[in-house]
Amino acid sequence: MNRSASHWKVGLYVAGVVAAAWLWFWILKLGLRLGEWAAITVLMWIPGLLSILFRVVFKEGFGDVGWRVGKARFWLWAYLGPLGLASFSIMLALLFGRVTLAPHLQDQTMLDALFFKLSWPMRDSSTAGLLWQRFLSVALIGIVPGFFCAFGEELGWRGYLLPRLMQAGWPYPLLLSGLVWGIWHFPFIMLTGYAHGAVALSLLMFTLLTVLVGVFIGWLRLASGSIFVAAMAHASFNAFVQSFFGASFDADKAWFLIGDYGVLTLIPYGLLGAWLYWSRRVEAVSVEHAVAP
């Protein structure tokens, strides 16, 4: 595929996926009645389904999606990396006295996964026992539906958009794919109350998050050759940052400090992304991907 064709298809795909997200939310706003799980599942599969459409219509094939299983070390990076960084963020907040355990932990649902909810099997446990129950349920059960939905996004972001950006010769393709990922979330942030009343700041912080996390996931996708590894990293972030730490800890303006795009979430991903570039790991996998058949 020549570069001019790649530029054109990148622009068309980005416009299409962003327009589709806005259209989906306006359809919901106009009165389509769906459960939250169904609305979110459709949303998260928009990038992947549109990428499939592009591949079929333009006869591109599916060879560069990244169908390898990937080596075990990359799966460990994908699964444990987001857990480790989220733990660092919470420990930093605890160290400076900016976060506490969520009040009335026993009254919460142990696991609020996309398709189902689970109650505490041992509701009268100590605080440590409750946290341990939630951690196991998130780590072993909640990650499964999270992986399914994350795969829908990653099929588009790192399975289609990232390779096309690289083929077209765009500079910093990992950063750009993360930027598009963030912009695609704008209707979700603006139309659902996810901005916590600070729309402009939330848009900025969330986009910064997707750019930084996009470096990590993009590097994993290229280094492992696996879209499945990328989906696991995406699912792990959602599971541990949102379903475990987000539900179990609280703070003054928690969304700004320890939320999924909070300041203390951004810092470790910024450091990780800087290290991946400084150590030339991004450069190494980018060159390898560019010359791969």
C-alpha positions as a Python dict, from the first residue, in 0.01 Angstrom:
ca = {
    (1, 'M'): (0, 0, 0),
    (2, 'N'): (151, 335, -100),
    (3, 'R'): (175, 619, 147),
    (4, 'S'): (-80, 847, -18),
    (5, 'A'): (-342, 571, -2),
    (6, 'S'): (-250, 505, 363),
    (7, 'H'): (-287, 876, 449),
    (8, 'W'): (-629, 882, 288),
    (9, 'K'): (-750, 569, 465),
    (10, 'V'): (-618, 686, 803),
    (11, 'G'): (-815, 1011, 768),
    (12, 'L'): (-1128, 830, 655),
    (13, 'Y'): (-1105, 574, 936),
    (14, 'V'): (-1050, 838, 1204),
    (15, 'A'): (-1341, 1047, 1076),
    (16, 'G'): (-1561, 740, 1052),
    (17, 'V'): (-1490, 604, 1399),
    (18, 'V'): (-1533, 944, 1568),
    (19, 'A'): (-1856, 1012, 1378),
    (20, 'A'): (-1986, 667, 1468),
    (21, 'A'): (-1924, 729, 1839),
    (22, 'W'): (-2112, 1059, 1828),
    (23, 'L'): (-2394, 899, 1630),
    (24, 'W'): (-2426, 614, 1878),
    (25, 'F'): (-2459, 851, 2173),
    (26, 'W'): (-2712, 1069, 1996),
    (27, 'I'): (-2918, 758, 1916),
    (28, 'L'): (-2911, 672, 2285),
    (29, 'K'): (-3000, 1030, 2377),
    (30, 'L'): (-3294, 1023, 2135),
    (31, 'G'): (-3451, 742, 2334),
    (32, 'L'): (-3308, 404, 2235),
    (33, 'R'): (-3352, 195, 2548),
    (34, 'L'): (-3064, -42, 2615),
    (35, 'G'): (-2904, -168, 2929),
    (36, 'E'): (-2582, 5, 3022),
    (37, 'W'): (-2386, -312, 2946),
    (38, 'A'): (-2525, -326, 2592),
    (39, 'A'): (-2464, 42, 2523),
    (40, 'I'): (-2102, 21, 2639),
    (41, 'T'): (-2037, -305, 2455),
    (42, 'V'): (-2159, -159, 2126),
    (43, 'L'): (-1951, 154, 2184),
    (44, 'M'): (-1632, -39, 2254),
    (45, 'W'): (-1677, -254, 1944),
    (46, 'I'): (-1722, 43, 1709),
    (47, 'P'): (-1345, 77, 1633),
    (48, 'G'): (-1306, -295, 1569),
    (49, 'L'): (-1619, -338, 1358),
    (50, 'L'): (-1530, -35, 1147),
    (51, 'S'): (-1178, -170, 1095),
    (52, 'I'): (-1328, -499, 971),
    (53, 'L'): (-1549, -303, 731),
    (54, 'F'): (-1249, -111, 597),
    (55, 'R'): (-1045, -428, 550),
    (56, 'V'): (-1329, -595, 358),
    (57, 'V'): (-1432, -296, 144),
    (58, 'F'): (-1076, -199, 52),
    (59, 'K'): (-962, -564, 21),
    (60, 'E'): (-678, -513, 268),
    (61, 'G'): (-694, -855, 427),
    (62, 'F'): (-637, -931, 795),
    (63, 'G'): (-271, -1032, 793),
    (64, 'D'): (-139, -730, 985),
    (65, 'V'): (-391, -737, 1271),
    (66, 'G'): (-151, -921, 1500),
    (67, 'W'): (-289, -1272, 1540),
    (68, 'R'): (11, -1414, 1725),
    (69, 'V'): (-48, -1539, 2077),
    (70, 'G'): (264, -1356, 2195),
    (71, 'K'): (533, -1464, 2437),
    (72, 'A'): (452, -1509, 2805),
    (73, 'R'): (663, -1212, 2916),
    (74, 'F'): (447, -974, 2715),
    (75, 'W'): (131, -1117, 2870),
    (76, 'L'): (286, -1054, 3211),
    (77, 'W'): (365, -697, 3109),
    (78, 'A'): (8, -653, 2988),
    (79, 'Y'): (-159, -802, 3296),
    (80, 'L'): (71, -693, 3577),
    (81, 'G'): (188, -358, 3437),
    (82, 'P'): (-142, -172, 3490),
    (83, 'L'): (-182, -340, 3831),
    (84, 'G'): (165, -229, 3939),
    (85, 'L'): (120, 128, 3818),
    (86, 'A'): (-223, 158, 3978),
    (87, 'S'): (-81, 25, 4305),
    (88, 'F'): (197, 284, 4286),
    (89, 'S'): (-58, 563, 4238),
    (90, 'I'): (-267, 457, 4537),
    (91, 'M'): (34, 405, 4762),
    (92, 'L'): (159, 752, 4670),
    (93, 'A'): (-180, 897, 4758),
    (94, 'L'): (-189, 704, 5087),
    (95, 'L'): (164, 819, 5171),
    (96, 'F'): (60, 1183, 5143),
    (97, 'G'): (-269, 1125, 5323),
    (98, 'R'): (-480, 1216, 5018),
    (99, 'V'): (-686, 898, 4995),
    (100, 'T'): (-887, 676, 5229),
    (101, 'L'): (-1079, 353, 5201),
    (102, 'A'): (-1420, 397, 5045),
    (103, 'P'): (-1686, 440, 5314),
    (104, 'H'): (-1935, 159, 5376),
    (105, 'L'): (-1730, -94, 5181),
    (106, 'Q'): (-1955, -378, 5295),
    (107, 'D'): (-2259, -208, 5141),
    (108, 'Q'): (-2101, -201, 4796),
    (109, 'T'): (-2127, -472, 4534),
    (110, 'M'): (-1811, -682, 4541),
    (111, 'L'): (-1777, -686, 4162),
    (112, 'D'): (-1968, -465, 3920),
    (113, 'A'): (-1865, -617, 3588),
    (114, 'L'): (-2014, -508, 3259),
    (115, 'F'): (-2251, -801, 3216),
    (116, 'F'): (-2317, -898, 3578),
    (117, 'K'): (-2270, -812, 3945),
    (118, 'L'): (-2141, -1027, 4229),
    (119, 'S'): (-2218, -983, 4598),
    (120, 'W'): (-1971, -1045, 4877),
    (121, 'P'): (-1947, -1418, 4953),
    (122, 'M'): (-1815, -1328, 5301),
    (123, 'R'): (-1971, -990, 5373),
    (124, 'D'): (-1872, -982, 5740),
    (125, 'S'): (-1500, -1013, 5669),
    (126, 'S'): (-1247, -758, 5789),
    (127, 'T'): (-1154, -470, 5562),
    (128, 'A'): (-851, -664, 5443),
    (129, 'G'): (-1075, -963, 5375),
    (130, 'L'): (-1318, -754, 5173),
    (131, 'L'): (-1037, -604, 4968),
    (132, 'W'): (-891, -947, 4906),
    (133, 'Q'): (-1230, -1081, 4790),
    (134, 'R'): (-1273, -789, 4550),
    (135, 'F'): (-919, -821, 4419),
    (136, 'L'): (-962, -1190, 4338),
    (137, 'S'): (-1302, -1133, 4175),
    (138, 'V'): (-1164, -850, 3958),
    (139, 'A'): (-839, -1029, 3874),
    (140, 'L'): (-993, -1366, 3789),
    (141, 'I'): (-1353, -1299, 3686),
    (142, 'G'): (-1403, -934, 3594),
    (143, 'I'): (-1107, -937, 3357),
    (144, 'V'): (-1293, -1178, 3122),
    (145, 'P'): (-1580, -952, 3002),
    (146, 'G'): (-1332, -664, 3017),
    (147, 'F'): (-1106, -847, 2774),
    (148, 'F'): (-1394, -910, 2533),
    (149, 'C'): (-1488, -542, 2517),
    (150, 'A'): (-1127, -420, 2513),
    (151, 'F'): (-1059, -652, 2219),
    (152, 'G'): (-1326, -465, 2021),
    (153, 'E'): (-1140, -139, 2070),
    (154, 'E'): (-790, -278, 2021),
    (155, 'L'): (-891, -448, 1696),
    (156, 'G'): (-937, -92, 1571),
    (157, 'W'): (-674, 111, 1757),
    (158, 'R'): (-371, -115, 1760),
    (159, 'G'): (-489, -375, 1506),
    (160, 'Y'): (-577, -130, 1229),
    (161, 'L'): (-502, 236, 1300),
    (162, 'L'): (-149, 191, 1438),
    (163, 'P'): (-24, -20, 1143),
    (164, 'R'): (-180, 229, 899),
    (165, 'L'): (-13, 525, 1070),
    (166, 'M'): (320, 345, 1043),
    (167, 'Q'): (265, 253, 679),
    (168, 'A'): (181, 614, 598),
    (169, 'G'): (499, 734, 766),
    (170, 'W'): (330, 947, 1032),
    (171, 'P'): (572, 1060, 1306),
    (172, 'Y'): (513, 924, 1656),
    (173, 'P'): (241, 675, 1554),
    (174, 'L'): (199, 540, 1908),
    (175, 'L'): (124, 888, 2037),
    (176, 'L'): (-110, 963, 1747),
    (177, 'S'): (-308, 643, 1789),
    (178, 'G'): (-350, 731, 2156),
    (179, 'L'): (-464, 1083, 2061),
    (180, 'V'): (-733, 945, 1831),
    (181, 'W'): (-835, 704, 2106),
    (182, 'G'): (-886, 1000, 2339),
    (183, 'I'): (-1079, 1212, 2088),
    (184, 'W'): (-1305, 915, 2017),
    (185, 'H'): (-1406, 923, 2388),
    (186, 'F'): (-1525, 1286, 2372),
    (187, 'P'): (-1899, 1211, 2332),
    (188, 'F'): (-1879, 962, 2619),
    (189, 'I'): (-1717, 1223, 2843),
    (190, 'M'): (-1938, 1512, 2736),
    (191, 'L'): (-2278, 1342, 2722),
    (192, 'T'): (-2278, 1102, 3018),
    (193, 'G'): (-2159, 1306, 3317),
    (194, 'Y'): (-1822, 1130, 3314),
    (195, 'A'): (-1656, 1473, 3320),
    (196, 'H'): (-1760, 1531, 3683),
    (197, 'G'): (-1871, 1885, 3599),
    (198, 'A'): (-1529, 1989, 3464),
    (199, 'V'): (-1572, 1915, 3095),
    (200, 'A'): (-1274, 2096, 2942),
    (201, 'L'): (-1032, 1971, 3209),
    (202, 'S'): (-1164, 1617, 3185),
    (203, 'L'): (-1127, 1615, 2807),
    (204, 'L'): (-768, 1735, 2840),
    (205, 'M'): (-672, 1491, 3116),
    (206, 'F'): (-846, 1193, 2957),
    (207, 'T'): (-678, 1258, 2622),
    (208, 'L'): (-341, 1287, 2794),
    (209, 'L'): (-412, 953, 2960),
    (210, 'T'): (-495, 776, 2633),
    (211, 'V'): (-182, 918, 2471),
    (212, 'L'): (38, 791, 2756),
    (213, 'V'): (-135, 455, 2794),
    (214, 'G'): (-137, 429, 2415),
    (215, 'V'): (243, 430, 2417),
    (216, 'F'): (246, 134, 2655),
    (217, 'I'): (-21, -66, 2473),
    (218, 'G'): (119, 22, 2132),
    (219, 'W'): (465, -89, 2235),
    (220, 'L'): (323, -418, 2363),
    (221, 'R'): (132, -472, 2039),
    (222, 'L'): (444, -420, 1827),
    (223, 'A'): (684, -604, 2057),
    (224, 'S'): (459, -909, 2096),
    (225, 'G'): (303, -905, 1751),
    (226, 'S'): (-23, -978, 1930),
    (227, 'I'): (-349, -786, 1935),
    (228, 'F'): (-454, -1017, 2218),
    (229, 'V'): (-173, -887, 2439),
    (230, 'A'): (-284, -531, 2362),
    (231, 'A'): (-641, -619, 2459),
    (232, 'M'): (-519, -769, 2787),
    (233, 'A'): (-330, -451, 2876),
    (234, 'H'): (-641, -245, 2801),
    (235, 'A'): (-863, -480, 3003),
    (236, 'S'): (-615, -487, 3292),
    (237, 'F'): (-614, -108, 3313),
    (238, 'N'): (-994, -93, 3325),
    (239, 'A'): (-1016, -377, 3575),
    (240, 'F'): (-762, -264, 3832),
    (241, 'V'): (-784, 115, 3802),
    (242, 'Q'): (-1162, 129, 3786),
    (243, 'S'): (-1314, -189, 3927),
    (244, 'F'): (-1066, -250, 4209),
    (245, 'F'): (-888, 67, 4321),
    (246, 'G'): (-1155, 306, 4194),
    (247, 'A'): (-1430, 125, 4384),
    (248, 'S'): (-1226, 58, 4699),
    (249, 'F'): (-1065, 396, 4769),
    (250, 'D'): (-1191, 750, 4792),
    (251, 'A'): (-1047, 1100, 4807),
    (252, 'D'): (-1145, 1464, 4789),
    (253, 'K'): (-1210, 1511, 4415),
    (254, 'A'): (-1116, 1149, 4360),
    (255, 'W'): (-1171, 1174, 3984),
    (256, 'F'): (-899, 1442, 3962),
    (257, 'L'): (-652, 1270, 4192),
    (258, 'I'): (-683, 891, 4167),
    (259, 'G'): (-948, 835, 3899),
    (260, 'D'): (-875, 656, 3575),
    (261, 'Y'): (-746, 983, 3432),
    (262, 'G'): (-643, 1142, 3761),
    (263, 'V'): (-310, 1315, 3817),
    (264, 'L'): (-164, 1025, 4014),
    (265, 'T'): (-266, 786, 3736),
    (266, 'L'): (-105, 1004, 3468),
    (267, 'I'): (232, 1035, 3642),
    (268, 'P'): (343, 668, 3634),
    (269, 'Y'): (227, 624, 3275),
    (270, 'G'): (416, 936, 3178),
    (271, 'L'): (730, 796, 3340),
    (272, 'L'): (679, 457, 3174),
    (273, 'G'): (625, 613, 2832),
    (274, 'A'): (934, 831, 2871),
    (275, 'W'): (1139, 524, 2963),
    (276, 'L'): (1011, 327, 2665),
    (277, 'Y'): (1123, 607, 2432),
    (278, 'W'): (1448, 690, 2616),
    (279, 'S'): (1555, 325, 2624),
    (280, 'R'): (1484, 302, 2249),
    (281, 'R'): (1240, 17, 2301),
    (282, 'V'): (977, 198, 2098),
    (283, 'E'): (1229, 270, 1824),
    (284, 'A'): (1343, -92, 1815),
    (285, 'V'): (996, -242, 1774),
    (286, 'S'): (893, 31, 1527),
    (287, 'V'): (1187, -49, 1299),
    (288, 'E'): (1125, -421, 1331),
    (289, 'H'): (757, -376, 1247),
    (290, 'A'): (838, -152, 950),
    (291, 'V'): (1065, -411, 786),
    (292, 'A'): (857, -716, 876),
    (293, 'P'): (691, -885, 578),
}
